[in-house]
Amino acid sequence: AQMSKLSYKDQYSQYKKNLDHLSSVVGEVVCMSHPCGDYNNDTLTILDDMGIRIGFRSSLSEKTIKGKFEVPRDDHANVYKAMKI
């Protein structure tokens, strides 16, 4: 299911489970990328409450940084392709 379609409670559960797992593997987690660029205002509140400091959208189509959780990024496949040139 798309994250933006989930209730606040279900989104929180998904992000908390992911954060707990990643923290156990790598330590402190302070950044994230929105899965498939899908999020809503609940998502942004959850990320802030969890102490995430920066989040990236999955596209450069909107180049404006709207907030600390909405920073545009390029897809890794595009970066890799450009590196091969």
N, C-alpha and C positions, 0 to 999 in steps of 0.2 A: 504494500500500500504506500501511496505517496505520503510523506511526512506531513504536508500541509492539510491532508484530509483526516489525520488522526486527532483525537481529542488532546487537550493539554496533558491530561494524566497519562495517556498512552505515549505521547511524544516524550514526556519526562522520563517514563520508564525506559524507552528505547535509548535515549541519550545517556541516561544514568548507567545502564548496563554497559554501553559502549565505553563511556568514560572510565568506569571501574576496571574494565578489562585492559584498556590501553594504559591506564595508570599503573596497573600491576606489572605490565611488561616494560614500559619505557620511563616510568616516573611521572613527574608533573606534566600535565597536558594543558597547553594554553592557546592552541589554535585549532581550527577545524575548517572543513569544506562542506558546503551543503550538498547532500546526496542528490545528484541530478539537478542541482540548482533549485530544489524544491524546499520551501520553508514559508512560514507565516509569522505574524507578530508573536504568537505563543512561543514559537521556536526561539526567537530573539530574546525573549524574556527568560526562557529556560537556560539558554547559553550564558546569559549574564549572571543568573543565579548560581550557575555551576562554576563560575570563575574563569570562563573562557575569555581571552583578551582580544582575539581577532578571528574573524570568519571570512571565508572567501566564497563568492558566487562562482558558478561554473562557466562563466562566459565573459567575453569582452564586449558583447553587443551593447551593453550599457556601461559606459566608461566612468560614470560618476560614482564616487564613493559615497554611499548614502548613510553609512554608519560603520561602526567598528566590526560589524558582522556581515557587511555587504560590500566587501572589497572585490572588484573584478579580478579574475585570473584567467589565464589561457589554459586550455586543455593540454595535458602532457603530450598527447599525440601530435598536436601542432608544434609544440616546442621541439620535440624529437625530430619531426620532419624538417624544421628550419635548421636544426643543428647539422643535419646530413648534407645540406646545400653548401 
